[in-house]
Amino acid sequence: MRKEKLAAQAENAPKVVKNCRRCRKKTTFFSSGIFRINAQKKKLDVWLIYKCSVCNTTWNLTVFTRAVPNSIPYELLHGFYENDPALAELYANDAKLIKQNGATLI
């Protein structure tokens, strides 16, 4: 008898619950898989963009705030610029990060 190892992988990133400013109630948000990067002088902010499942309003999940570009490994920074799907899924599954951003993972 031969043994095989199987790896399970989620089809879609989990949704989060958060107050939607347009719906004015708690709704589910889903990850768009797109990162937004903003440069302020010599610092970077990185967000993963989520969308409300009801009205499509966006919410930015903060990944990095005021980070020095050299402090972020090149491969990681390149992944943000390229909107790497695996990287987006990694951050979308980070329950601690989601909680720090005021949302609840469902």
N, C-alpha and C positions, 0 to 999 in steps of 0.2 A: 504494500500500500504506500502510495507516495503522498507526502505532506506538502501543502501549498499555503503560502501566506497571502492573505488578502488584505488590502488596505481600503478602508472606507473613506470617502471624501464627500463633503456636502455639495449638493448640486448648486445651491444658491446660498449666499451669505445670510445669516439670521437677521431677522428684522428687530428693530428696537422700538420702544414706546417712549414718546416724548410729547410735551405740549407743543402743538402747532400754532404758530402765531396767526396764521390766516384762518384756520378752522376754529380756533379759540377753545380747543379741547385736546385731550390726550388722544393721539392717533399713532398708527404704526408708520415707521419710516424704513425705507430700504436703501441699501448702499447702491450708489450709481456706478461704483467701481472707478471713479475719476478723482484724482487728487488735484488740489489747488495749492499752488506755491506762490507766496508773496515775499518779496524782498523789501526790507526796510533798512536802508543804509547797508550795514554789513551783517545783518541778521536775517534769518529766514523763518517764515511761518509755513507750516504744512498742514493741510486739512484733507480729510476724506469727505466727499460730498454725499449727503443722504437726501432722499426726496420723500415727501409726504405721500402716502399711498392714496390719500383722498384728493388733495388739491395740487400736488406736485410742487409745493413750496420746498425750497432747499434749506438744509441745515448742515453746517460744517462741523464735523467731528475733529477736534484739535488733536493732531498727531505730534507736532513740534511747535513750540512757541519761542520766538526770539533765539533760535539756535544759530550758532556760528557755523557757517557752511563746512568748515574743515572738521567739525565735530561729528558730522554725519558721514558714515562710510560712503565712498564713491558709488558702489553698487546699489546701495539703498537709495541714495539721492537720484541716481539714474532711473531706478525703478519708479520713483515718484514722478519724474518728468515724463516717463514713457507710459504711465498709468498701468503698470504691471498688474494683471488680474490676480495673480497669486499673492502679491503684496497687499492689494486691496482687500482680499479675502482674509489675510492674516490679521490686519487691523480691524476688520469688521467682526472678527470672532474674538477680539480681545475684550472680555467682560470687564476687566479692571479699568481699561481706558474708556470704555463706554460709560461706566458708572461715574468716572471722574468728570465726564462731559455732561452729566445730569440726565442721562437716559437709562433705560432698563432694557437689557437683552431679553428677547423672548424666544 
